[in-house]
Amino acid sequence: MTGDLFSLEGRVALVTGSTRSLGWSIAQGLARAGAHVVVNGTKPEPTEARAAELRAQGLKASAAAFDVADAAAGKAALGKIAVDLGRFDILVNNAGVTRRAYIMDLTEEDWDRIHRVNAKGVFFCLQRVAREMIPRRSGRIVNIASIAGKGYAGTSNAAYAASKGAVISLTKIAAQQLGPHNINVNAICPGVTRTALSEANLHVRAQEEGVTLEEMERRRTQVIPIGRANDPEDIAAMAVFLASPGARNITGQSFNVDGGLIPD
């Protein structure tokens, strides 16, 4: 292996759901490591605005607005990116949805909405990008799963946990089947992470339990052995590593980034 182990110079990276929170941190991390980052969101204006923000920092970026849950739209958009940029080197499947709910309160609508984005969206983005990677015999796919997919009791809901368990299983099978094409597939399983989604869930929990937001934050943090929740940058750092040359022999793994919250 030659050159910088952690440089992504010359790579093209797509990060789904990257206009805010965790996905935005990952997009910034990859761009700062040298990649041309394709920012993705469901709405064109905020998606282009984020890409422009990266370009204003002297980084390489473009925008692709599409809903990962719409397989046909995703296929068309990803095909256009491949033509425009000539290649895919990195895919980070980050887009995800959830809501706070007890198992007996989940509806069919909840299940379908969560799985359309968190499982179906991940699979069809992976499949379409892999079609571009296979002829080049090179690629890195990083799926953002969750410790919920490994049975974490504090998950937002059972449907979300099931969708993330599907992502972990998909990661293992995809790594085995795409490995002969020199494509690495790994998953990151964040624990408690300060994102817009998690903060909204924290507000709901505080209201349900009749406690202050500060008390709920204290409870959330005290169970983490290392004593702090993730910032989005903690997940971004792992994503950049798994996309880098330094991780060339790592595949089929699901890495907890959770401060020691659950054993694995």
NORVEN-V648014 format. One record per pair of residues at least 4 apart in sequence whose C-alpha atoms are under 8 Angstrom apart, sorted by sequence separation. I is the first residue (numbers start at 1). J is the second residue. D is the distance in Angstrom with one decimal. If there is no record, write none. Layout:
i j d
I J D
I J D
//
This chain:
i j d
18 22 7.3
19 23 6.5
20 24 4.7
21 25 6.5
22 26 6.3
23 27 6.1
24 28 6.2
25 29 6.1
26 30 6.2
27 31 6.1
28 32 6.0
29 33 6.3
30 34 6.6
31 35 4.8
43 47 6.3
44 48 6.0
45 49 6.1
46 50 6.2
47 51 6.5
48 52 6.1
49 53 6.2
50 54 6.5
51 55 6.4
52 56 6.1
53 57 6.7
54 58 6.8
55 59 4.8
66 70 7.9
70 74 6.1
71 75 6.0
72 76 6.3
73 77 6.1
74 78 5.9
75 79 6.1
76 80 6.3
77 81 6.3
78 82 6.2
79 83 6.4
80 84 6.0
81 85 5.8
82 86 5.1
83 87 7.5
101 105 6.2
102 106 6.7
106 110 6.1
107 111 6.4
108 112 6.2
109 113 6.0
110 114 6.0
111 115 6.1
112 116 5.8
113 117 6.6
114 118 5.8
115 119 5.0
116 120 4.9
117 121 4.7
118 122 6.1
119 123 6.2
120 124 6.3
121 125 6.1
122 126 6.0
123 127 6.1
124 128 6.0
125 129 6.1
126 130 5.9
127 131 6.4
128 132 7.1
129 133 6.4
130 134 5.9
131 135 7.5
132 136 7.2
133 137 6.1
134 138 6.8
145 149 6.9
146 150 7.5
147 151 6.8
148 152 4.6
156 160 6.9
157 161 6.4
158 162 6.1
159 163 6.2
160 164 6.3
161 165 6.1
162 166 6.3
163 167 6.5
164 168 6.4
165 169 6.3
166 170 6.0
167 171 6.1
168 172 6.6
169 173 6.4
170 174 5.8
171 175 6.0
172 176 6.5
173 177 6.3
174 178 5.7
175 179 5.4
176 180 7.7
178 182 6.9
179 183 5.2
194 198 6.1
195 199 6.0
196 200 6.2
197 201 6.4
198 202 6.1
199 203 6.3
200 204 6.5
201 205 6.2
202 206 6.2
203 207 6.3
204 208 6.1
205 209 6.1
206 210 5.8
207 211 6.6
211 215 6.3
212 216 6.4
213 217 6.1
214 218 6.2
215 219 6.3
216 220 6.1
217 221 6.2
218 222 6.0
219 223 7.0
220 224 7.6
223 227 7.5
224 228 6.4
230 234 6.0
231 235 7.5
232 236 6.3
233 237 6.0
234 238 6.8
235 239 6.3
236 240 6.1
237 241 6.3
238 242 6.2
239 243 6.2
240 244 6.2
242 246 7.7
243 247 6.9
244 248 7.2
258 262 7.5
18 23 3.8
19 24 5.3
20 25 7.7
30 35 5.6
31 36 6.1
41 46 7.5
42 47 7.6
54 59 5.4
55 60 5.7
68 73 7.7
69 74 7.8
81 86 7.6
82 87 5.2
101 106 6.4
106 111 7.2
114 119 7.8
115 120 6.2
116 121 6.0
117 122 7.1
133 138 5.7
134 139 7.9
147 152 5.7
148 153 7.3
155 160 7.6
156 161 7.8
174 179 7.8
178 183 5.5
179 184 6.2
193 198 6.8
194 199 6.5
206 211 5.2
207 212 7.9
211 216 6.8
222 227 6.2
224 229 7.3
230 235 7.6
241 246 7.0
242 247 5.3
17 23 5.7
18 24 4.5
30 36 8.0
31 37 5.8
41 47 5.4
54 60 6.8
55 61 6.0
67 73 7.1
68 74 5.7
81 87 8.0
82 88 6.5
133 139 5.6
148 154 7.5
155 161 6.6
178 184 7.3
192 198 7.7
206 212 6.0
221 227 6.1
222 228 7.9
241 247 6.5
242 248 8.0
16 23 7.0
17 24 7.9
18 25 7.8
30 37 6.9
40 47 6.0
54 61 6.2
66 73 6.5
67 74 6.7
148 155 5.3
178 185 7.9
206 213 5.7
221 228 5.7
15 23 6.7
18 26 7.5
39 47 6.3
66 74 6.2
175 183 7.3
221 229 6.2
242 250 7.7
256 264 7.7
18 27 6.4
39 48 7.7
52 61 7.3
130 139 7.8
175 184 6.1
27 37 6.4
51 61 5.3
52 62 7.6
151 161 7.2
175 185 4.9
203 213 6.5
206 216 5.9
15 26 7.4
39 50 7.1
51 62 5.3
66 77 7.0
149 160 8.0
150 161 7.8
174 185 6.6
175 186 7.3
202 213 7.4
205 216 7.6
15 27 6.2
27 39 7.0
39 51 6.0
51 63 5.7
65 77 8.0
148 160 7.5
149 161 4.7
38 51 7.5
50 63 7.9
64 77 6.9
148 161 4.7
149 162 6.2
172 185 7.6
48 62 7.2
149 163 7.2
171 185 6.0
172 186 7.6
202 216 7.0
48 63 5.2
126 141 7.3
146 161 7.8
149 164 4.5
150 165 6.5
171 186 5.9
202 217 7.6
47 63 5.8
48 64 7.7
97 113 7.9
98 114 6.1
148 164 6.7
149 165 3.9
171 187 6.4
13 30 7.6
47 64 7.0
64 81 7.8
97 114 5.8
148 165 7.5
149 166 7.5
47 65 6.2
96 114 7.5
146 164 5.9
149 167 8.0
44 63 8.0
145 164 5.1
149 168 7.1
168 187 6.5
19 39 6.8
44 64 7.5
97 117 6.8
145 165 7.5
167 187 7.8
18 39 5.6
19 40 6.6
44 65 5.1
96 117 5.8
97 118 6.8
122 143 7.5
8 30 7.2
13 35 6.3
15 37 7.3
17 39 7.7
18 40 5.4
19 41 5.8
39 61 7.1
43 65 5.7
95 117 6.9
96 118 5.1
145 167 5.9
235 257 6.9
11 34 7.4
12 35 5.7
13 36 6.1
14 37 5.8
15 38 6.4
16 39 6.9
17 40 5.4
18 41 6.2
31 54 7.7
36 59 7.5
37 60 6.3
38 61 5.7
39 62 6.2
40 63 6.1
41 64 7.1
42 65 5.2
43 66 7.2
95 118 6.9
144 167 7.9
145 168 6.5
234 257 7.6
9 33 6.8
10 34 6.8
11 35 4.8
12 36 4.8
13 37 4.8
14 38 4.6
15 39 5.9
16 40 4.9
17 41 5.1
36 60 4.6
37 61 4.7
38 62 4.9
39 63 4.8
40 64 5.1
41 65 5.0
42 66 4.8
143 167 7.1
8 33 5.3
9 34 4.1
10 35 6.0
11 36 6.2
12 37 6.1
13 38 6.0
14 39 6.4
15 40 6.2
16 41 6.8
17 42 7.8
34 59 7.6
35 60 6.8
36 61 5.2
37 62 6.5
38 63 5.3
39 64 6.1
40 65 5.4
41 66 6.2
42 67 5.0
7 33 5.5
8 34 4.8
9 35 5.3
10 36 7.1
12 38 7.5
14 40 7.4
28 54 7.3
34 60 7.7
36 62 7.7
38 64 6.5
39 65 8.0
40 66 6.9
41 67 7.0
6 33 7.3
7 34 6.4
8 35 5.0
19 46 6.8
32 59 6.8
68 95 7.5
95 122 8.0
230 257 7.8
19 47 5.9
31 59 6.0
143 171 7.2
192 220 7.8
230 258 6.8
31 60 6.5
93 122 5.8
229 258 7.3
230 259 7.6
31 61 7.5
229 259 7.1
19 50 6.1
228 259 7.0
93 125 7.5
227 259 7.3
93 126 7.7
226 259 5.1
224 258 7.7
225 259 6.2
226 260 6.5
91 126 7.5
194 229 6.9
224 259 5.9
225 260 5.6
193 229 5.6
194 230 6.2
195 231 7.8
224 260 6.3
225 261 6.3
192 229 5.4
193 230 4.4
194 231 5.4
195 232 6.9
224 261 5.0
91 129 7.3
191 229 7.6
192 230 6.0
193 231 5.7
194 232 6.6
223 261 7.0
191 230 7.1
193 232 6.5
149 189 8.0
190 230 7.8
88 129 6.7
118 160 7.9
141 183 7.5
143 185 7.6
145 187 6.1
146 188 6.9
147 189 5.0
138 181 6.8
139 182 6.8
140 183 5.7
141 184 6.1
142 185 5.9
143 186 6.3
144 187 5.6
145 188 5.7
146 189 3.8
147 190 6.0
88 132 6.4
89 133 7.0
115 159 7.7
119 163 5.5
134 178 7.9
137 181 5.0
138 182 5.2
139 183 4.5
140 184 4.9
141 185 4.7
142 186 5.1
143 187 4.5
144 188 5.0
145 189 4.8
146 190 5.0
147 191 5.7
87 132 6.8
88 133 6.4
114 159 7.0
115 160 7.7
118 163 5.8
119 164 7.2
122 167 7.4
137 182 5.3
138 183 5.3
139 184 6.3
140 185 6.1
141 186 6.4
142 187 5.4
143 188 6.3
144 189 6.3
145 190 7.1
146 191 6.5
156 201 7.2
190 235 6.9
87 133 7.6
114 160 6.4
118 164 6.9
137 183 6.9
142 188 7.2
144 190 7.7
69 116 5.1
78 125 8.0
119 166 6.4
123 170 7.6
134 181 5.7
188 235 7.6
69 117 4.7
93 141 7.6
111 159 5.7
115 163 5.7
119 167 6.2
134 182 7.9
68 117 6.3
75 124 7.8
79 128 8.0
89 138 6.9
90 139 5.9
91 140 6.4
92 141 6.0
93 142 6.2
94 143 6.5
110 159 7.7
114 163 7.2
118 167 7.7
134 183 7.6
71 121 7.0
74 124 7.9
75 125 7.5
78 128 7.1
82 132 7.4
89 139 4.8
90 140 4.8
91 141 4.8
92 142 4.7
93 143 4.7
94 144 5.1
133 183 7.3
188 238 7.6
69 120 6.5
70 121 7.4
74 125 6.9
78 129 7.2
88 139 7.3
89 140 6.2
90 141 5.8
91 142 6.2
92 143 5.8
93 144 5.9
188 239 7.5
16 68 7.6
69 121 4.7
90 142 7.8
92 144 7.2
68 121 4.7
71 124 6.3
75 128 6.4
106 159 7.7
68 122 7.5
71 125 7.9
103 157 6.4
101 156 6.4
102 157 6.2
103 158 5.8
100 156 4.6
101 157 5.2
102 158 7.7
186 242 7.5
68 125 7.1
99 156 6.2
100 157 5.9
98 156 7.0
99 157 7.0
98 157 7.6
98 160 6.1
97 160 8.0
184 248 7.3
186 250 7.7
184 249 7.9
186 251 5.4
187 252 7.7
189 254 6.4
191 256 7.1
184 250 6.9
185 251 5.2
186 252 5.2
187 253 6.2
188 254 5.5
189 255 5.6
190 256 5.9
191 257 6.0
192 258 6.4
184 251 5.0
185 252 5.7
186 253 5.1
187 254 4.4
188 255 4.9
189 256 4.6
190 257 4.8
191 258 4.1
184 252 7.4
185 253 7.7
186 254 6.0
187 255 6.2
188 256 6.2
189 257 6.0
190 258 5.7
191 259 7.5
186 255 8.0
188 257 7.1
189 258 7.8
191 261 7.0
23 94 6.0
22 94 7.9
23 95 7.4
179 251 7.9
12 85 7.6
14 88 7.7
12 87 6.7
13 88 6.4
12 88 5.3
13 89 6.0
14 90 6.3
15 91 6.1
16 92 6.4
17 93 7.9
18 94 7.4
175 251 6.0
176 252 7.1
11 88 7.6
12 89 5.2
13 90 4.4
14 91 5.0
15 92 4.7
16 93 5.5
17 94 5.7
18 95 7.4
175 252 4.9
11 89 5.6
12 90 6.2
13 91 5.7
14 92 6.2
15 93 6.2
16 94 5.2
17 95 4.1
174 252 7.6
11 90 7.2
13 92 7.6
15 94 6.5
16 95 5.2
17 96 7.3
173 252 7.5
172 252 4.6
171 252 5.9
172 253 6.8
171 253 7.5
171 254 7.8
168 254 6.6
142 239 6.8
98 197 7.8
97 197 8.0
142 242 7.1
100 201 5.7
142 243 7.4
99 201 6.8
140 242 7.6
141 243 7.5
140 243 5.6
100 204 7.1
100 205 7.8
147 256 6.7
146 256 7.8
152 262 7.2
147 258 7.9
147 262 7.7
92 239 7.7
90 243 6.5
22 195 6.4
21 195 5.3
21 196 6.2
29 233 7.9
26 232 7.8
25 232 6.0
26 233 7.3
29 236 6.0
33 240 7.6
25 233 5.9
29 237 7.0
26 235 7.3
27 236 7.9
22 232 4.9
26 236 4.3
30 240 5.8
21 232 6.8
22 233 7.6
25 236 5.9
26 237 7.6
29 240 6.4
22 235 7.5
26 239 6.8
22 236 7.5
26 240 7.5
6 240 7.7
6 241 6.6
8 243 7.7
8 244 6.2
7 244 6.4
8 245 7.9
6 244 5.0
7 245 7.3
5 244 6.6
6 245 6.0
5 245 5.1
6 246 6.0
4 245 7.8
5 246 4.6
1 245 8.0
//
